[in-house]
Amino acid sequence: WHQFADITLEESKPVLRGEDAARAASRAQALYEALAIFLRALHPFMPFVTEEIWSSLPNNKETQSLLMVENWPVR
């Protein structure tokens, strides 16, 4: 988590603000996937917090899927 928060997020800020839309979209998707994996892994330890964050993610607003029925991360 430390490396993700300190390095990856900080390096992503200029990319997301940059002119290259394809690069920004790719980085946003990678960050979204990382967040989803972190939430799945943390869910057994922090179920109420992770479920609330999961329910507010853009892709889950349409499907309204619960985090507790998602597959465990295997990567």
C-alpha positions as CSV (number, residue, x, y, z in Angstrom):
1,W,0.0,0.0,0.0
2,H,2.8,2.4,0.9
3,Q,4.4,2.1,-2.6
4,F,1.0,2.4,-4.3
5,A,0.1,5.6,-2.3
6,D,3.4,7.3,-2.4
7,I,4.8,6.4,-5.8
8,T,2.0,5.2,-8.1
9,L,-0.6,7.8,-7.2
10,E,1.9,10.7,-7.2
11,E,3.3,9.6,-10.6
12,S,-0.3,9.4,-11.9
13,K,-1.3,12.9,-11.2
14,P,0.6,14.5,-14.1
15,V,-0.6,11.7,-16.5
16,L,-4.2,12.2,-15.5
17,R,-3.9,16.0,-16.0
18,G,-1.9,15.7,-19.2
19,E,-2.9,16.2,-22.8
20,D,-2.8,12.6,-23.9
21,A,-6.3,11.3,-23.4
22,A,-5.5,7.7,-24.2
23,R,-2.7,7.6,-21.7
24,A,-4.9,9.2,-19.1
25,A,-7.7,6.7,-19.7
26,S,-5.3,3.8,-19.5
27,R,-3.8,5.1,-16.2
28,A,-7.3,5.7,-14.8
29,Q,-8.3,2.2,-15.6
30,A,-5.2,0.8,-14.0
31,L,-5.8,2.8,-10.8
32,Y,-9.5,1.6,-10.8
33,E,-8.4,-2.0,-11.1
34,A,-5.9,-1.6,-8.3
35,L,-8.5,-0.1,-6.1
36,A,-10.9,-2.9,-6.8
37,I,-8.3,-5.5,-5.9
38,F,-7.4,-3.7,-2.7
39,L,-11.1,-3.5,-1.7
40,R,-11.6,-7.2,-2.3
41,A,-8.5,-8.1,-0.3
42,L,-9.4,-5.8,2.6
43,H,-13.1,-6.8,2.7
44,P,-12.8,-9.6,5.3
45,F,-11.0,-7.2,7.7
46,M,-13.0,-4.1,7.0
47,P,-16.4,-5.2,5.6
48,F,-18.5,-2.2,6.2
49,V,-16.0,0.4,5.0
50,T,-15.0,-1.6,1.9
51,E,-18.6,-2.3,1.0
52,E,-19.5,1.4,1.2
53,I,-16.6,2.4,-1.0
54,W,-17.4,-0.5,-3.4
55,S,-21.0,0.7,-3.7
56,S,-19.9,4.2,-4.7
57,L,-17.6,3.1,-7.5
58,P,-18.9,4.1,-11.0
59,N,-19.1,0.6,-12.5
60,N,-21.1,-0.7,-9.5
61,K,-23.8,2.0,-9.5
62,E,-25.5,0.4,-12.5
63,T,-25.2,-3.3,-11.4
64,Q,-25.4,-2.7,-7.7
65,S,-23.3,-5.8,-7.0
66,L,-22.2,-6.5,-3.5
67,L,-18.5,-6.8,-2.7
68,M,-19.1,-9.7,-0.4
69,V,-20.1,-11.9,-3.4
70,E,-17.2,-10.9,-5.6
71,N,-14.3,-13.3,-6.3
72,W,-11.2,-13.1,-4.1
73,P,-8.2,-11.4,-6.0
74,V,-5.9,-14.0,-7.5
75,R,-3.1,-11.7,-8.9
